[in-house]
Amino acid sequence: MQKIYLDNAATTKIDKKVFEAMAPYLKGDFGNASSLHWFGQKAHEAITKARQQAADFLNCNFLEVYFTGSATESDNLAIFGAMRAAQKKGIAKPHIITSAIEHPAVLEVVKHLEKTGEIEATYLAVGKEGVVKVEDVQKSIKENTVLVSIMYVNNEIGAIQPIAAIGNWLKIKNQKSKIKILLHTDAVQAVNYLDCNVGKLGVDLLTLSGHKIYGPKGAGVLYKRKGVELEPIIFGGHQERGLRPGTENIAAIVGVGEAIAEILNSKLQILKIKKLRDKLIDGILKNIPGTNLNGSRESRLPNNVNISFDGVEGESILMALNEKGVAVSTGSACASGSLEPSYVLLALGCSVVKAHGSIRFTLGKYNTEKDINYVLKILPGIIERLRKISPLK
Ligand code: PLP
């Protein structure tokens, strides 16, 4: 049976070049980067190269790049770290602004800190398009606001957020105020497709993940602008200049550096992916009645298709496609497995029934037109059959 992978927002297949760059560090080049001998120096040089690769991509100084164990950890470090640094400066209960559609790696951290009484939080609503309004950020600022954390692109509906507009507004506002408000963006889903020049975006903190960019799992990056104060969330050695102690995972760091360098080489794929995405969206909406696209069509990542199918449950569609060799997802990988409807779709104003009937197809650089033709061929029959037996009918 042919296997078609359309779940690239959940994770991506490792690139051959990335794997080959990593392999020596899982074999003979096993040194600890803190050791002073030859083995250690080789590992240290490998980290430095990866740090420079990330810095070239983000257009920052290589000392502004910190390696972590995942994007979840980078998000936690950004939020906890900024909150504790603010408390250290005497702001007893800092205020954080975020959106209702953040990934749980941000949303759950903010909710946790709010529940423990350590912070005040504002969760910005989004409209039908799934896009945060800059005015809403502006209106939510309080005297004790220390951090705005808004994702660059939503992982379920691919909605692109106006990060540069928020960043540039904050830059001007910060010039006149005593408390400097930091801007963090979770750019995990954006990195393959959008400009991540941190200067242009005006961000102070930016998160990315290795396994969404054809690199290894268990590898994250946090960009921290020079001068931004963050308190560490784990304590130990001096690694990553004390901000993220623990012996470095050299192979994963090499992999993430190489994967980032490859993005610069593979930008040409974007147009191809966008064409395939449009073919899939238009093909489904035209040939299957009772379907709608969730999220904005315009402000949308080139690889994301999120469709609600009336009268059918997303899980049944996922299983039926799986039987035919097509891998997709209902909502986010973290949320699937739970039978709760997607909080992102609900935030867009989607009904519970529509949210239950949604499927996310996310394309990647290895997909071909043949893959899309195959899905468009089998999907109408699957939906027709499932609708006949659906209790939602
Ligand atoms: N942020 C976003 C937007 C994501 O899509 C994901 C993964 O699904 C994460 C954070 C978490 O990334 P990681 O698996 O590296 O912890």
Residues whose N, C-alpha, C, O or C-beta is under 5 A from the ligand:
A	BS01	PLP	A9 A10 S70 A71 T72 H103 A105 V153 N155 D186 V188 Q189 S209 A219
